[in-house]
Amino acid sequence: MKVFVFLALSIAFAYGDHVLDLNNGNFDTHVMDPKKNVLVEFYAPWCGHCKSLAPTYEKVAEAFQSESNCVVARVDADSEKELGRRFGVSGFPTIKFYSTDNKEGEEYSSGRSEQNFIDYLNEKCGTNRVSGGGVNDAAGRIDAFDEAAKKFMNSPDERDAVVADVTNAISNESDPDHKKSGEYYIKAMKKIQAKGDSYITSEVSRLERMLAGSMTAEKKDNMFKRKNILSQFAKAMQKEEL
């Protein structure tokens, strides 16, 4: 009995604060939410493989803690046997991914390193997370607008037309994140027109200084996205100079 309690406490401590605990009372509230993608580990406190996975799984949950639509969760299926039966769990750990359009769940069969999980969730959720909870160099960027940034920098006589094209494109954008990114492309273009190409270098430097300081995770994400977008203008400017 003492050994069982020790194992249960050990695995609980290994998971930390970022993994969402699910049970029969709250499972459907989170997992069946049509706006959420949820990765669920069905585990048992006495399972050695579960215990080994716990620290990695906690790091994955930390990486996605700012993503409301990409949740990392777990179920003690030894206690919540009804949930285990409902989803055909026959061994531990069993990991299933419940996307916004598949609430039956699909078996997770990729690798079990932190990066394996992060790559899988980024692909499934459309996110750009990295270990530790930051974002990668693609965050905030939109391919079509990257091309617009390149044209803006390489064709000074057409800059007004490029701004108009991007403005028109985002006016019909339904995705709020894409719309916000598009607005920043436009803002950057107008600042460059007003202050000259040197604005790019000075603004990137300013953002890097600010990122070195302390701020909320959301603010840091937004600054990284702005820096990523500006980097596309900088890249185009460097090629033009060559």
Secondary structure, DSSP 8 states (H G I E B T S, - for coil): -HHHHHHHHHHHHHHTTSSEEE-TTTHHHHHT-TT-EEEEEEE-TT-HHHHHHHHHHHHHHHHTTT-TTEEEEEEETTT-HHHHHHTT--SSSEEEEEETTEEEEEE--S--SHHHHHHHHHHHHT--B-TTS-B-TTTT--HHHHHHHHHHHH-GGGHHHHHHHHHHHHHT---HHHHHHHHHHHHHHHHHHHH-THHHHHHHHHHHHHHTS---HHHHHHHHHHHHHHHHHHHHHHHHH-
